[in-house]
Amino acid sequence: MTTRGVLYVHSAPRALCPHVEWAVAGVLGGRVQLDWIRQPAAPGTWRSEFSWQARPGTASKLASALRGWDLLRFEVTAEPSPAAEGERYSSTPTLGIFHAVTGMHGDILVPEDRLRAALARSLGGETDLESEIAKLLGKPWDDELESFRHAGEGAPVRWLHQVV
């Protein structure tokens, strides 16, 4: 059973690019060479994107391999499959990592316990419900990454397959 997904590296300093390739290769189990282009939204950085096909759970492994690199902005998506829901990971230097489960139409599925916790925080006066729901849907990450996404329109995409 396999699923398909896309890794978007929205911005990375040139020195980090080979490390990204090595991390991705380690997850996919084969040599990876990404096509890097300049990222106009952040001069001095580079961007790349590629599609992959591998076992369910690969998106989380890719996100884990790339998380924590302070100068890296990326997103990883995985389509739902008969064996697993879809996933979306977004990461920025200022916000860290965001994870969401996605349905067959790409909608974010918010678990009941996370909704209850958001409601409890808003009722307790810690925050307002609108802000809590925005975080559950990844809006702060979308807001920060939007200019990087538009800068990448028309970028080449490569398909990579996990070695099994």
Secondary structure, 3 states (H helix, E strand, C coil): CCEEEEEEEEEEEHHHHHHHHHHHHHHHCCCCCCCCEECCCCCCEEEEEEEEEECCCHHHHHHHHHCCCCCCEEEEEECCECCECEEEEEEECCCEEEEEEECCCCCEECCHHHHHHHHHHHHCCCCCHHHHHHHHCCHHHHHHHHHHHHHCCCCCCEEEECCC
